[in-house]
Amino acid sequence: MTSLPMTVGELLPTFAAELRGLLERVGRQDLAGQVVTLPVVARCTCGEDSCAHFYTTPPPQSSYPLGHSTLSLPAASGTIILDIVCGQIAAVEVLDRSDVKSVIDHYLPLKA
C-alpha cells in the first residue's frame, strides 16, 4: 500500500505559515487557504544548489495547460513563485532558501 504524500503543513510548517501570510498580504486568500493541506508530490530535478522547487500536483509532461499563471511573492529572503492552474497551486518554486531545500532534499532526495 502506498502512503499518502506529506502536506506542506506537515513537512514545512514554518514555511507554510510564511507562505500563507504572504498570500494573505497580496490579497490571495483563495490560495492562502490551500497551503497547509497541499501535498508535496514531487520535486524539481534540475540539481541546482539553490533550487527547492516542489510540485503539489504531478509535474506536467511539457508545459502547463490553459489556465496557468504564476504569482511572485514578496518573500523576505529567497525567491518564491507559485504556479497556479485553474485556481489551484500546482507548484511552489523556491530559490535561495536553504531552510526549505534541506527538508525537500531529505524528503525527496535526488536520484544519483
Secondary structure as GFF3:
##gff-version 3
##sequence-region A 1 112
A	DSSP	alpha_helix	8	11	.	.	.	ID=ss1
A	DSSP	alpha_helix	13	25	.	.	.	ID=ss2
A	DSSP	alpha_helix	29	32	.	.	.	ID=ss3
A	DSSP	three_ten_helix	35	37	.	.	.	ID=ss4
A	DSSP	beta_strand	42	43	.	.	.	ID=ss5
A	DSSP	beta_strand	54	55	.	.	.	ID=ss6
A	DSSP	beta_strand	68	73	.	.	.	ID=ss7
A	DSSP	beta_strand	79	85	.	.	.	ID=ss8
A	DSSP	beta_strand	88	95	.	.	.	ID=ss9
A	DSSP	alpha_helix	98	107	.	.	.	ID=ss10
###
